[in-house]
């Protein structure tokens, strides 16, 4: 398929992506989105793919970087930062993707998969991978409460795609969550899982960054 060909189901859609890159990197020890992978910043890897997969991109950054790079200033939490990005997305956008800059290796194919699921009728679509470890629900004092069936559990990733009006309504009361799909689900939305990508790993620790650099050098 030619790169200029728009799939039939996307005709008339206006797809925008919010790249969330405003975190302070508390767990990492520094703002990881500005670390280098093969002479390019982590955030630049994420933004490049988002631009190739969308009609427009809003990059949410810390204040200093936003002013210098023409981005949007983020909020005090991830959800607040997404809302800062939403305010900058044009009102005629029909589908909005939200992607964490800390996942630099998300592919264009993965963007297309979640967008296509929304085009087909879902309120939202999220990449997910099967959970291979046994999961335990525990109490505040570390006592096991129950063990869920891992065949019914997936580990989710970004990009996550949503009908624009659904995402805006889900954020309208300023709720908080670790991902946007949770807000849409809580609001009654129908969210589908598409198959995720093991390479779409979130960079959380310095070891993750070392892994990412090794990937680009062909060492993994």
Backbone bond lengths (Angstrom), bond angles and torsions (degrees), N, CA, C in turn:
res aa  C-N    CA-C-N  psi(-1)  N-CA   C-N-CA  omega(-1)  CA-C   N-CA-C  phi
1 X - - - 1.467 - - 1.525 109.52 -
2 X 1.287 118.00 132.73 1.458 122.22 177.84 1.516 110.81 -61.82
3 X 1.337 115.43 145.08 1.459 119.12 179.34 1.522 111.50 -64.88
4 X 1.316 117.28 -17.34 1.457 120.74 -179.12 1.528 112.82 -92.99
5 X 1.325 116.92 -2.86 1.449 120.98 -178.74 1.519 110.38 -84.58
6 X 1.325 116.91 127.84 1.463 121.39 177.41 1.524 108.25 -94.24
7 X 1.346 118.34 121.29 1.471 119.69 177.62 1.524 110.92 -52.82
8 X 1.332 115.92 145.18 1.467 121.24 -174.78 1.517 112.48 -52.49
9 X 1.346 116.53 -42.68 1.462 119.09 -175.15 1.523 112.92 -69.23
10 X 1.340 117.38 -14.02 1.461 119.66 -179.72 1.525 113.50 -99.74
11 X 1.320 117.89 -1.35 1.460 120.70 179.08 1.531 109.01 -60.37
12 X 1.303 116.50 128.63 1.460 121.35 -179.89 1.516 114.21 88.96
13 X 1.332 117.20 -9.99 1.461 120.15 178.41 1.527 110.42 -83.58
14 X 1.327 115.55 144.93 1.466 121.41 173.24 1.520 107.00 -118.70
15 X 1.328 114.59 111.06 1.459 121.17 -170.08 1.525 109.88 -107.15
16 X 1.324 114.59 122.51 1.464 120.70 177.07 1.523 109.07 -120.86
17 X 1.325 114.98 150.27 1.460 120.50 178.09 1.520 110.25 -123.65
18 X 1.328 114.97 134.94 1.466 122.09 171.11 1.519 106.95 -100.40
19 X 1.317 116.74 119.09 1.464 121.27 174.24 1.524 107.66 -98.72
20 X 1.326 115.88 116.35 1.463 121.30 -176.23 1.524 108.68 -90.46
21 X 1.334 115.43 113.01 1.465 120.97 -176.22 1.523 110.69 -139.27
22 X 1.329 116.32 36.44 1.468 120.19 -174.62 1.519 113.25 -104.14
23 X 1.341 117.40 5.09 1.456 120.29 -175.56 1.525 113.27 -70.09
24 X 1.333 114.91 157.70 1.463 120.74 179.71 1.520 112.61 -92.18
25 X 1.350 117.16 -8.23 1.460 120.37 178.18 1.509 113.79 68.70
26 X 1.341 116.81 42.05 1.463 120.91 -177.34 1.520 111.85 -58.11
27 X 1.329 116.96 -49.01 1.458 120.29 -178.48 1.526 111.83 -69.77
28 X 1.324 116.24 -31.75 1.460 120.62 -178.59 1.522 111.28 -76.57
29 X 1.347 115.73 -35.03 1.457 120.50 -177.71 1.507 113.56 108.38
30 X 1.331 117.10 -7.41 1.472 123.62 177.81 1.520 106.64 -168.72
31 X 1.345 118.30 167.05 1.471 119.59 178.51 1.535 110.95 -65.87
32 X 1.313 116.55 95.79 1.468 122.19 -172.60 1.522 113.16 -62.49
33 X 1.342 116.90 -24.20 1.462 119.56 -176.97 1.524 112.71 -65.78
34 X 1.334 116.55 -13.93 1.464 120.03 179.80 1.527 112.80 -106.43
35 X 1.324 116.93 3.55 1.458 120.54 173.65 1.527 109.06 -70.12
36 X 1.318 116.62 157.17 1.463 121.43 -176.43 1.521 111.82 -96.15
37 X 1.324 114.73 138.22 1.459 123.00 168.04 1.520 106.32 -124.55
38 X 1.310 116.34 110.56 1.466 120.41 179.91 1.529 111.37 54.14
39 X 1.332 115.75 47.57 1.471 125.00 174.72 1.528 113.95 70.51
40 X 1.323 117.43 11.24 1.464 121.23 173.50 1.519 108.57 -126.36
41 X 1.321 116.24 144.11 1.455 119.66 -179.65 1.532 110.88 -69.88
42 X 1.325 114.84 152.86 1.463 120.53 178.15 1.528 110.54 -53.75
43 X 1.331 116.93 -46.33 1.461 120.62 -178.65 1.526 111.54 -62.27
44 X 1.320 117.48 -33.63 1.454 120.06 -179.06 1.531 111.55 -67.82
45 X 1.329 116.93 -36.47 1.462 120.19 175.07 1.526 109.71 -59.74
46 X 1.327 116.25 -47.55 1.467 120.79 -177.62 1.521 111.91 -64.88
47 X 1.325 116.77 -43.55 1.462 120.75 -177.06 1.526 111.24 -67.47
48 X 1.317 117.58 -37.89 1.463 120.12 -179.21 1.528 111.15 -59.01
49 X 1.321 116.91 -45.97 1.461 119.99 -179.98 1.527 111.13 -68.48
50 X 1.325 116.73 -38.62 1.464 120.02 177.74 1.523 110.84 -61.37
51 X 1.308 117.54 -41.71 1.472 120.61 179.47 1.518 111.23 -65.13
52 X 1.325 116.96 -37.80 1.468 120.45 -179.88 1.520 111.71 -70.95
53 X 1.341 117.08 -18.47 1.459 121.49 -173.61 1.516 113.72 -108.33
54 X 1.327 117.70 -0.90 1.469 121.19 -171.67 1.526 110.10 -136.51
55 X 1.335 114.96 164.94 1.459 120.46 173.81 1.522 111.62 -81.02
56 X 1.322 116.67 -21.77 1.460 121.14 179.33 1.518 109.74 -162.49
57 X 1.330 115.65 155.47 1.467 121.57 -177.72 1.517 109.74 -133.89
58 X 1.322 115.74 136.63 1.468 122.58 171.17 1.517 106.80 -113.89
59 X 1.321 116.42 124.26 1.463 120.96 179.85 1.526 108.20 -105.23
60 X 1.325 116.05 122.26 1.463 121.95 -178.50 1.523 108.12 -98.59
61 X 1.336 116.39 121.83 1.464 122.31 -170.54 1.524 111.26 -132.54
62 X 1.338 117.05 164.07 1.462 118.82 168.80 1.523 110.02 -59.78
63 X 1.320 116.68 158.30 1.467 121.48 -171.30 1.517 113.44 -53.89
64 X 1.331 117.52 -47.50 1.468 120.10 -175.85 1.524 111.33 -62.36
65 X 1.318 116.74 -45.53 1.467 120.37 -179.48 1.521 111.54 -70.70
66 X 1.323 117.18 -36.76 1.464 120.17 -179.99 1.525 111.01 -61.15
67 X 1.318 116.32 -42.48 1.469 120.17 179.87 1.525 110.54 -65.75
68 X 1.314 116.24 -38.66 1.466 120.26 -176.03 1.526 111.86 -77.32
69 X 1.348 116.91 -32.53 1.457 120.31 -171.11 1.526 114.15 -109.95
70 X 1.328 116.82 4.53 1.453 119.60 177.49 1.504 114.17 74.53
71 X 1.343 116.20 27.13 1.447 120.39 177.32 1.511 111.78 -94.51
72 X 1.312 115.37 -169.56 1.461 123.12 178.36 1.522 108.40 -106.26
73 X 1.315 117.36 137.45 1.464 121.43 179.55 1.522 109.44 -73.17
74 X 1.338 116.39 130.71 1.447 121.48 -178.62 1.513 113.34 -80.84
75 X 1.339 115.68 175.58 1.456 122.29 179.31 1.511 111.95 -101.18
76 X 1.319 115.86 -168.90 1.457 121.29 -176.15 1.527 112.99 -81.51
77 X 1.323 118.13 -13.92 1.458 123.25 177.39 1.523 109.10 -133.11
78 X 1.334 115.94 169.19 1.460 118.83 178.27 1.523 110.64 -61.78
79 X 1.334 116.90 -47.01 1.465 119.28 -179.17 1.520 111.70 -61.27
80 X 1.323 116.14 -39.72 1.466 119.73 177.87 1.523 110.47 -63.82
81 X 1.323 116.87 -37.41 1.465 120.42 178.26 1.519 111.41 -66.33
82 X 1.331 116.78 -38.99 1.468 119.64 176.47 1.523 109.81 -61.55
83 X 1.325 116.61 -40.79 1.471 119.08 179.01 1.533 111.73 -65.38
84 X 1.316 116.97 -34.23 1.471 119.50 174.39 1.528 109.65 -62.55
85 X 1.332 116.08 -40.18 1.460 119.76 177.00 1.517 112.25 -67.32
86 X 1.336 116.42 -41.85 1.467 120.59 178.90 1.521 112.03 -57.63
87 X 1.318 116.06 -38.23 1.463 119.86 -179.21 1.524 111.73 -63.93
88 X 1.332 116.65 -22.79 1.467 120.68 -178.62 1.523 113.06 -96.44
89 X 1.334 117.66 -9.15 1.469 120.76 178.27 1.526 108.96 -78.01
90 X 1.319 118.91 130.57 1.472 120.72 -179.38 1.526 112.15 -55.76
91 X 1.307 115.40 147.93 1.464 121.02 -176.40 1.521 112.71 -67.15
92 X 1.335 117.73 -18.85 1.460 118.81 -179.22 1.526 113.09 -89.84
93 X 1.331 117.89 3.62 1.466 120.03 174.40 1.526 108.93 -63.65
94 X 1.323 117.09 136.49 1.464 120.75 -178.88 1.527 112.07 -103.50
95 X 1.308 116.71 -27.13 1.464 121.85 176.85 1.528 107.89 -132.04
96 X 1.321 115.73 134.22 1.467 120.40 178.56 1.521 108.66 -123.30
97 X 1.317 115.35 125.89 1.462 121.76 173.09 1.531 108.83 -98.98
98 X 1.307 115.36 145.83 1.463 121.22 173.92 1.521 107.23 -121.62
99 X 1.322 115.83 126.14 1.468 120.59 -176.36 1.517 110.15 -132.97
100 X 1.321 115.94 135.99 1.460 121.18 177.26 1.517 109.78 -83.98
101 X 1.334 116.23 129.13 1.463 120.48 178.73 1.520 111.54 -60.53
102 X 1.326 117.08 -23.65 1.467 121.10 -178.69 1.529 112.86 -71.30
103 X 1.332 117.34 -0.80 1.468 121.56 173.33 1.530 108.03 -112.83
104 X 1.327 117.88 81.71 1.468 120.48 -172.87 1.516 115.03 -73.91
105 X 1.342 117.79 -15.95 1.459 119.57 -173.43 1.530 114.05 -105.80
106 X 1.321 117.39 19.38 1.465 119.23 172.40 1.526 108.44 -61.42
107 X 1.318 116.57 136.71 1.464 120.52 -176.07 1.524 111.92 -94.80
108 X 1.334 115.63 160.94 1.458 119.56 172.97 1.528 109.79 -60.63
109 X 1.317 116.80 -36.70 1.462 120.29 178.74 1.525 110.84 -58.22
110 X 1.325 117.74 -41.48 1.457 120.55 -179.32 1.529 110.71 -66.91
111 X 1.330 117.16 -40.45 1.466 119.97 173.85 1.528 110.11 -57.60
112 X 1.328 116.39 -46.65 1.465 119.66 -177.93 1.530 111.40 -63.76
113 X 1.334 117.16 -36.35 1.461 120.71 -179.54 1.537 111.76 -62.34
114 X 1.333 116.69 -46.23 1.470 118.11 -178.37 1.522 110.96 -71.87
115 X 1.322 116.97 -36.80 1.467 119.87 178.09 1.520 110.61 -65.24
116 X 1.324 116.63 -43.46 1.468 119.80 -179.57 1.524 111.44 -61.89
117 X 1.339 117.24 -36.33 1.467 119.90 178.74 1.523 111.19 -64.51
118 X 1.336 116.90 -36.38 1.463 120.60 177.04 1.528 109.66 -71.24
119 X 1.318 116.42 -41.77 1.469 119.18 176.62 1.521 111.39 -58.37
120 X 1.325 116.93 -31.00 1.463 121.54 -178.16 1.527 113.05 -81.71
121 X 1.337 117.19 -4.56 1.455 118.71 173.26 1.510 117.43 128.57
122 X 1.339 118.11 -7.52 1.463 119.59 178.97 1.532 110.26 -74.69
123 X 1.328 116.22 152.02 1.470 120.10 172.68 1.521 110.71 -73.80
124 X 1.335 115.35 -30.18 1.455 120.64 179.36 1.512 109.67 -156.00
125 X 1.330 116.19 161.10 1.462 121.26 177.18 1.519 108.84 -145.14
126 X 1.338 114.93 139.87 1.460 121.88 -171.55 1.526 109.05 -136.77
127 X 1.336 118.74 135.61 1.463 119.36 172.95 1.527 109.84 -73.26
128 X 1.327 116.08 141.19 1.458 119.91 178.43 1.509 111.27 -143.66
129 X 1.335 115.90 148.25 1.453 122.35 176.93 1.523 109.93 -118.98
130 X 1.321 118.05 144.87 1.464 120.17 177.23 1.529 110.90 -58.61
131 X 1.305 116.23 145.39 1.464 121.70 176.69 1.524 108.20 -89.65
132 X 1.331 117.21 123.89 1.468 120.43 -176.33 1.529 112.42 -95.11
133 X 1.326 117.16 -19.15 1.459 120.37 178.80 1.525 110.40 -91.03
134 X 1.323 116.58 154.57 1.453 121.30 171.80 1.525 108.60 -74.00
135 X 1.326 115.96 133.63 1.467 121.96 -177.53 1.526 109.44 -105.81
136 X 1.322 116.25 139.99 1.465 121.34 176.85 1.526 109.60 -122.26
137 X 1.334 116.05 134.11 1.459 120.62 166.86 1.520 106.88 -86.04
138 X 1.337 116.70 130.86 1.460 120.15 -177.82 1.522 111.01 -126.49
139 X 1.324 115.35 160.40 1.458 121.45 176.94 1.522 109.82 -85.18
140 X 1.337 116.06 177.42 1.467 120.41 -179.69 1.525 112.33 -64.46
141 X 1.338 117.18 -20.94 1.467 119.60 177.64 1.533 111.51 -105.91
142 X 1.349 116.10 26.34 1.463 123.90 170.72 1.528 114.64 68.15
143 X 1.306 117.17 24.83 1.458 121.01 173.60 1.531 108.60 -91.51
144 X 1.336 116.24 133.24 1.464 120.06 -179.80 1.525 110.11 -67.08
145 X 1.331 115.02 128.73 1.465 121.34 178.41 1.523 110.37 -95.87
146 X 1.339 115.82 -46.04 1.465 119.66 -179.41 1.524 109.60 -163.04
147 X 1.331 114.71 167.61 1.464 121.57 179.27 1.525 108.33 -125.05
148 X 1.334 118.29 106.76 1.466 119.80 -178.45 1.525 111.47 -71.54
149 X 1.305 115.29 157.27 1.465 122.21 176.33 1.525 108.16 -72.96
150 X 1.333 116.32 112.91 1.468 118.26 -174.60 1.525 113.07 -68.69
151 X 1.335 117.75 -14.54 1.465 119.38 176.12 1.520 111.70 -68.58
152 X 1.322 116.92 -14.85 1.462 121.63 179.40 1.532 112.00 -106.13
153 X 1.327 116.39 14.06 1.465 120.81 -176.95 1.520 109.36 -123.45
154 X 1.321 116.21 139.44 1.463 121.40 172.17 1.521 109.05 -130.88
155 X 1.327 114.96 153.56 1.465 121.20 172.54 1.523 107.45 -94.80
156 X 1.327 117.18 120.13 1.463 119.67 -172.12 1.517 111.91 -92.80
157 X 1.329 114.36 158.07 1.455 123.54 -177.92 1.525 109.58 -128.88
158 X 1.300 115.98 -178.09 1.456 123.03 164.72 1.527 106.15 -119.22
159 X 1.347 118.53 157.73 1.456 128.75 12.90 1.525 112.88 -75.65
160 X 1.332 114.78 145.45 1.453 122.61 172.67 1.524 107.18 -113.25
161 X 1.324 116.21 133.55 1.469 120.98 -176.96 1.519 110.51 -113.26
162 X 1.343 116.10 145.59 1.463 121.15 -176.80 1.523 110.28 -145.39
163 X 1.334 115.69 151.33 1.456 119.02 164.07 1.524 106.83 -59.14
164 X 1.311 116.60 132.86 1.460 120.36 -172.51 1.522 112.51 -57.83
165 X 1.333 116.57 -45.55 1.469 118.52 -178.13 1.521 111.63 -66.23
166 X 1.321 117.62 -33.35 1.465 121.48 178.92 1.522 110.46 -65.89
167 X 1.333 116.72 -44.13 1.463 120.03 179.85 1.517 111.02 -67.05
168 X 1.318 116.87 -40.28 1.468 119.54 -179.65 1.534 110.96 -64.00
169 X 1.329 116.54 -42.30 1.467 119.82 178.74 1.523 110.31 -65.29
170 X 1.328 117.40 -40.67 1.464 121.02 -179.44 1.525 111.89 -61.21
171 X 1.334 116.57 -28.84 1.467 121.28 -179.84 1.531 112.97 -94.63
172 X 1.311 117.64 -2.35 1.469 120.48 -168.87 1.519 114.16 -65.91
173 X 1.325 117.63 -25.33 1.472 119.79 -179.90 1.523 112.53 -100.19
174 X 1.333 116.42 14.98 1.474 123.31 178.48 1.525 113.41 59.00
175 X 1.338 118.24 47.58 1.465 120.61 179.52 1.530 110.72 -76.61
176 X 1.323 115.52 169.68 1.460 121.15 179.21 1.524 110.00 -124.11
177 X 1.331 116.13 139.78 1.456 121.74 174.71 1.519 108.71 -163.36
178 X 1.324 115.72 165.74 1.461 119.42 178.07 1.521 112.58 -81.55
179 X 1.346 117.21 -13.69 1.460 119.26 172.71 1.530 109.89 -150.57
180 X 1.311 114.94 162.20 1.471 120.04 -174.43 1.514 112.67 -77.81
181 X 1.332 116.76 -27.21 1.457 119.26 178.46 1.524 111.02 -60.05
182 X 1.327 117.02 -37.20 1.465 120.57 179.34 1.522 110.62 -60.90
183 X 1.320 116.84 -40.59 1.470 120.53 -179.79 1.524 110.71 -66.22
184 X 1.324 116.19 -40.66 1.464 120.08 179.23 1.530 110.32 -68.10
185 X 1.334 117.32 -41.86 1.469 120.96 177.92 1.530 110.10 -60.78
186 X 1.328 116.20 -46.48 1.464 121.06 -178.42 1.519 111.09 -60.54
187 X 1.333 115.36 -29.04 1.461 120.78 -179.12 1.532 112.21 -87.95
188 X 1.330 116.01 7.32 1.461 119.98 177.19 1.513 115.36 93.10
189 X 1.322 117.93 7.17 1.456 121.04 -178.80 1.516 112.85 -75.88
190 X 1.326 115.20 154.56 1.472 122.38 178.18 1.520 108.65 -97.82
191 X 1.330 115.60 112.66 1.464 121.68 -176.55 1.522 109.36 -113.56
192 X 1.322 116.63 126.78 1.454 122.14 179.13 1.521 111.17 -99.64
193 X 1.325 115.48 152.25 1.456 121.61 174.25 1.525 108.82 -101.38
194 X 1.327 116.75 130.13 1.459 121.53 169.33 1.525 107.11 -108.86
195 X 1.316 116.51 161.17 1.459 119.22 -176.32 1.532 110.24 -68.17
196 X 1.323 115.24 125.93 1.459 120.62 179.33 1.519 112.24 -80.90
197 X 1.317 114.84 -173.07 1.461 121.36 -175.67 1.522 109.07 -129.18
198 X 1.340 119.18 122.68 1.470 120.75 178.67 1.528 113.52 -57.23
199 X 1.338 117.24 -27.99 1.466 119.72 178.90 1.531 112.19 -74.68
200 X 1.324 116.36 -14.69 1.460 121.09 -179.46 1.542 108.97 -83.71
201 X 1.292 114.95 56.49 1.470 122.31 -173.28 1.521 110.26 -85.18
202 X 1.322 114.85 140.08 1.462 119.80 177.69 1.521 109.65 -81.95
203 X 1.321 116.28 131.45 1.459 121.11 179.14 1.526 108.30 -86.06
204 X 1.314 115.97 108.22 1.464 121.80 -176.20 1.517 112.08 -114.57
205 X 1.335 116.77 -32.66 1.460 121.88 -176.78 1.528 109.99 -125.00
206 X 1.321 117.93 164.87 1.474 119.85 174.93 1.525 112.33 -57.71
207 X 1.335 117.50 -30.54 1.462 120.64 177.72 1.531 110.62 -64.48
208 X 1.341 116.40 -36.71 1.463 119.92 176.61 1.527 111.01 -63.45
209 X 1.323 115.96 -39.43 1.469 119.60 178.97 1.522 110.49 -66.00
210 X 1.326 117.07 -40.20 1.465 119.95 176.64 1.523 110.63 -60.98
211 X 1.328 116.36 -40.00 1.468 120.59 176.51 1.528 110.77 -61.13
212 X 1.337 116.78 -44.80 1.464 120.82 -178.85 1.526 111.05 -62.51
213 X 1.317 116.48 -41.33 1.468 119.24 178.31 1.516 111.34 -65.73
214 X 1.335 115.96 -37.38 1.468 119.46 178.35 1.525 110.92 -65.83
215 X 1.355 116.24 -36.73 1.468 120.08 178.14 1.531 110.15 -58.73
216 X 1.327 116.79 -46.38 1.468 119.40 -176.74 1.516 112.51 -70.92
217 X 1.323 116.71 -18.68 1.468 120.42 176.46 1.532 111.78 -91.92
218 X 1.331 115.92 -0.97 1.462 119.54 -179.91 1.501 113.44 74.31
219 X 1.334 117.12 24.81 1.455 120.87 -176.67 1.523 113.17 -96.63
220 X 1.319 117.92 -4.08 1.463 121.38 -179.89 1.529 108.97 -121.14
